[in-house]
Amino acid sequence: MYRRRNVKIVATLGPSSDSYEMIRKLYDAGADVFRINMSHGSHEEHRKRFEAIRRVERDTGRPIGVLADLQGPKLRCGVFAKGPVTLEEGQSFRFDLDDAPGDAARVQLPHPEIFAALEKGTHLLVNDGKIRLKVLDFGADFANCEVEVGGEISDRKGVNVPEVVLPLAALTEKDRRDLEFACELGVDWLALSFVQRAADVEEARKLANGRAAVLSNILQSDQNIDLNGIIMLS
């Protein structure tokens, strides 16, 4: 099967889709690259997925790309005392460092580096961007916000701050271990999450040492990051 197209189809493998039979079906349906999500699963599970992909590759006689997606730093809110709460448009909501369980008015955000980088008017995106809040007032350990787009928020939902550069590296210690494991396996691509600086890509390339190419996942506004530098090194 020879596919002449510039756009590639990437399929993410998980517990329900990582058997040889399912990977073969996904390939036959048009998948060009298989993504292994390093955020979940053990190295042994990832090894089995990789071996199944390469078996499909041998059986079809066509090259198949394997992409190891590194987790990156995880920015999450704390927990809620009585389960999920619904934030309404226009209401006030506070993030702070207090580890007490949250409620409809506040919740912990255990990341002082976020508060240090905030500016008035900065937006916080929660739960994969489903909820948007605007910062009205902030300090070293809190941010008072107005809800612009409401929705349900629950324990340990992801928080993104796309309009500022945070003092965080793209690679955690877990990522460095996963990167080395993925390169030893023989993956074709490494995907970096939370890339903000060209130096993030440069570090990954140095660790990969030519064993895999590097793809950058950019979550920040291009006005706040060295986009050209990131592109040149990716």
Secondary structure, DSSP 8 states (H G I E B T S, - for coil): -----SS--EEEE-TTT-SHHHHHHHHHHT--EEEEETTSS-HHHHHHHHHHHHHHHHHHTS--EEEEE------B---BTTS-EEE-TT-EEEEES--S-B-SSEEE---HHHHHH--TT-EEEETTTTEEEEEEEEETTEEEEEEEE-EEE-TT-BEE-TTS--S--S--HHHHHHHHHHHHHT-SEEEESS--SHHHHHHHHHHHTTSSEEEE---S-TTSS-HHHHHHH-
